[in-house]
Amino acid sequence: MSSAMPASGQDKILKGLSRIPLFEGLPPEKLESVAGIAELISYAKGRIIFSEGEPAAGFYAVFSGRVKIFKLSFEGKEQILHIFGPGEPFGEVAVFEGVNLPAYAQAIEETAAIFIPKARFVDLISKDPALTLKMFSVLSSRLRKFTHLIEDLSLKDVPGRLAKYILLLSERAAGADNVRLDLTKNQLAGLLGTIPETLSRIFSRLAGQGLVKVYGAEIAILDRRGLEDLAQGVSRLA
């Protein structure tokens, strides 16, 4: 179930807002204005935050936990579009395009999210050009991410997508050669546009070619250059 945090969570909201790219660099008084219209809401693991086709009443930002954004095909097959963690906004594109929500959002672990209602936020940014420019910047960044996602799903094969994801985990870990999957195999398969059985076979093929070694959720990168070539489409798995 979901529930609103008490008013004592105002300090948490301010802390959470300061980590969101949209609000980075704002003077304290402006950040407090946004916090004054925001609400911190908790969601149990598996809780649907919003559904595709619903009116966009506002947008969210992850305070803690993680949120999965996904679509369902007519056959009920799930395609994960994004996994968002702390500091990342979601649902904002529909709010500012004035359209219904284009996908589902679900908490994939115990999650707290900051909710900012559309009407009050629009009123706020109409009086503050700096916030308006920030919003344009965030929306442009999100558009680039969607463009890259479409490119990956259409132009790269699944081994290339997996190689890219492993390298992304390494990048987040300051270039470490030992990384840990931050998603379950089912979730990762959905994100990469495949099924868990195929993903397991590809992990085995990566290991068989000496690119990685897999210990459950732990992955050791053995041949970084080989992974990079795979991610860039320069080479393919045998």
Order of alpha helices (4+ residues) and beta strands (2+ residues): beta-alpha-alpha-beta-beta-beta-beta-beta-beta-alpha-beta-beta-alpha-alpha-alpha-beta-alpha-alpha-beta-beta-alpha
